[in-house]
Amino acid sequence: MTHPGGERQRWLLAAFIVVTVVFALGLTAGALLVPRQAQIDVSGSTPSTEADSSAIPLGSSEKTVARIHVEGKAGNPALITYDAAVGAADAPSSQAAMVSFRVECRSPDGKDLPMQTTGTTTTNVFIARGGTLRGQALSPALPDGQTTCSLIGGAPFATAPVSGMGDASLPVTVELRQVTAGDPSFQQMDGELEDATALTRRTSEAVLDTRFDTDSRHLDVFATVRLTSCTVVDGSRDGDGPLACKPGMVGPDASTVRIRVLARTYDDAGKQIGGATLWDEDAAVAPSTHHLPWTIRLENIDRRMTGKSATTRITVIVGSVAGTPVTVHANGTDGVVSHHS
């Protein structure tokens, strides 16, 4: 995945224009950032170490906010999760900033490792209110020696500075962890979208999918769906791809999205013999938020499935329920299944 460049900066800045317009109209924003989510107990995981920074200066590029030394056998990947709380700062209630996080890992000799997923999340936050972001990243096969993984945070864009604010910064508290409990192995879910895809009302798409041989181990699911409301056309592309939101889709209302995680089981002949809905919830993408990374963590999903099967399939489906159409980004929508004892 490429780091934010000029094209990405242009659409991120466009998102802030949306926020500014919303404030000018006096619209009331709902809860920002991540709503209620499934919880996994990560108390048996390795905690973060060497916190490098407790604040992200507004207008900065990127900065390391936490670092962890990764354990594990050479040749196996590592799953890194993070929970980042952006604290409130002294600012007018209408002032907003774009906040983003991602994970990068380096080998013992300091070289960047090609991550399977970087756990990139991005959203808008009212500076005086703060908020939270969560995500997960999957490293490549670990080399010999000690690998170091870092959480990189940034607040590259904000609405026009207000006189008297000075060099404001956003305080950040981070939990960065490696998932290690139960001697786990990890399987990246396949992305089903080739590019950013707009969903109009009553349409849905399978965005993540994976199939694997059923075994006796427990299963956890970690997934993030990256959403952008079509309040403007800008911000609805991946990289240099086409804009998913078209002018005729643009609207002022919140985008209501339904996110489901389904499990299906199959016999040796490939016939479906069982299934379960593991997660089913609506998410609202407010115009002032514009970008919403929706993170789900589901524990021991194998206990939800009955009967003996040969293979198991996990699918994440996103649907537009009401309001303004919404874009699901291929870039930043990712998932991992953990197999553990």
Secondary structure, DSSP 8 states (H G I E B T S, - for coil): -----HHHHHHHHHHHHHHHHHHHHT------S--S------TTSB--B----SEEETT---EEEEEEEE---TTS--EEEEEEEE---S--TT-EEEEEEEEEEE-TTS-B---SB---EEEEEETTT-EEEEEEEE--S--SS-EEEEEEEEEEEES---TT--S-EEEEEEEEEE--TTS-EEEE-EE--SS-EEE-TT-EEEEEEEEEE--SSEEEEEEEEEEEETTSSTT--STTS--SS-GGG--SS-EEEEEEEEEEEE-TTS-EEEEEEEEEEEEEE-TTT-EEEEEEEE--GGGG--S--SEEEEEEEEEEEEES-EEE-STT-EEEEEEE-
